[in-house]
Amino acid sequence: MSERENNSLTFKLVYYGPAQSGKTTNLLRLHEELSPELKGEVMTMETKDDRTLFFDLLPLGFRAPSGLLIKFRIFTVPGQVAHDGTRKAVLSRADGIVFVADSDRSQETNNGESFQSLAENCHRVGLDFEHMPLVVQFNKCDLPSAVPAAEIRERWSAAPWPLVLPWP
């Protein structure tokens, strides 16, 4: 939940999705793009296979015109099902979620299972999934085996969440 103290407001944003969907890559790319005065150091814990074991953390912030310091703590969760306890711990007290899906057609089942896991874990840690700020982002759209954008839009057209596709 957002915290306000000492003229600052802190939000926790969690990147959630199946293993190797691009959550850590998103976080690292965001870190590269931010001005040095806006960001802290990225903390990442990876296995020998370059997969997130526990979580990644990117602190960033900016000062609003009112003088209020707005801070974000951005986390990724491990995508592997074996780390479900860690996923729940990182998800706890989140203020918003970015669900990162893999556009590869062979990953459709993994995307669905991970999204279901997200909904279940939100309920388990006391988050109101139905009212949680959530964005769905599809990665790896440049692969030959990616599901076409029109098909993704059609499937998600009834969803209440914003859908991010990096191609038209």
Backbone hydrogen bonds, N-H to C=O, Kabsch-Sander energy under -0.5 kcal/mol:
donor,donor_aa,acceptor,acceptor_aa,energy
3,E,10,T,-2.0
5,E,8,S,-1.7
8,S,5,E,-1.1
9,L,69,L,-2.9
10,T,3,E,-3.0
11,F,71,K,-2.7
13,L,11,F,-0.6
13,L,73,R,-2.3
14,V,96,G,-2.2
15,Y,75,F,-3.2
16,Y,14,V,-0.6
16,Y,98,V,-2.6
19,A,79,G,-0.7
21,S,18,P,-1.4
26,N,22,G,-2.4
27,L,23,K,-2.0
28,L,24,T,-2.7
29,R,25,T,-2.4
30,L,26,N,-2.5
31,H,27,L,-2.2
32,E,28,L,-2.0
33,E,29,R,-1.8
34,L,30,L,-1.4
38,L,35,S,-2.0
39,K,35,S,-0.7
39,K,36,P,-0.7
40,G,59,P,-3.0
43,M,57,L,-2.5
44,T,42,V,-0.6
45,M,55,F,-0.7
47,T,51,R,-2.3
50,D,47,T,-1.9
53,L,45,M,-2.5
54,F,45,M,-0.7
56,D,76,T,-0.8
57,L,43,M,-2.4
58,L,74,I,-2.5
60,L,72,F,-2.4
61,G,38,L,-2.7
62,F,70,I,-2.4
64,A,62,F,-0.5
64,A,68,L,-3.2
67,G,64,A,-2.5
69,L,7,N,-2.4
70,I,62,F,-3.2
70,I,68,L,-0.6
71,K,9,L,-3.3
71,K,69,L,-0.6
72,F,60,L,-3.6
73,R,11,F,-2.8
74,I,58,L,-2.3
74,I,72,F,-0.6
75,F,13,L,-2.8
75,F,73,R,-0.6
76,T,56,D,-1.4
77,V,15,Y,-1.7
83,H,80,Q,-1.9
84,D,81,V,-1.4
87,R,83,H,-2.2
88,K,84,D,-2.3
89,A,85,G,-2.0
90,V,86,T,-2.6
91,L,87,R,-2.5
92,S,88,K,-1.8
94,A,91,L,-1.8
95,D,12,K,-3.1
96,G,12,K,-1.2
97,I,133,P,-2.4
98,V,14,V,-2.5
99,F,97,I,-0.5
99,F,135,V,-3.1
100,V,16,Y,-2.9
100,V,98,V,-0.7
101,A,99,F,-0.7
101,A,137,Q,-3.3
103,S,101,A,-0.5
103,S,139,N,-2.4
105,R,145,S,-2.7
107,Q,104,D,-2.4
108,E,105,R,-1.5
111,N,107,Q,-2.8
112,G,108,E,-2.3
113,E,109,T,-2.8
114,S,110,N,-2.4
115,F,111,N,-2.4
116,Q,112,G,-2.3
117,S,113,E,-2.3
118,L,114,S,-2.3
119,A,115,F,-2.2
120,E,116,Q,-2.6
121,N,117,S,-3.0
122,C,118,L,-2.4
123,H,119,A,-1.8
124,R,120,E,-2.2
125,V,121,N,-1.9
126,G,123,H,-1.1
127,L,122,C,-3.1
129,F,127,L,-1.3
131,H,128,D,-1.2
132,M,128,D,-0.8
132,M,129,F,-0.7
135,V,97,I,-2.0
136,V,162,P,-2.8
137,Q,99,F,-3.2
137,Q,135,V,-0.5
138,F,164,V,-2.5
139,N,101,A,-3.0
139,N,137,Q,-0.5
143,L,140,K,-1.4
146,A,143,L,-1.8
147,V,103,S,-2.8
152,I,148,P,-2.0
153,R,149,A,-2.9
154,E,150,A,-2.2
155,R,151,E,-2.2
156,W,152,I,-2.1
157,S,153,R,-0.6
157,S,154,E,-0.8
159,A,156,W,-1.5
164,V,136,V,-3.5
165,L,163,L,-0.6
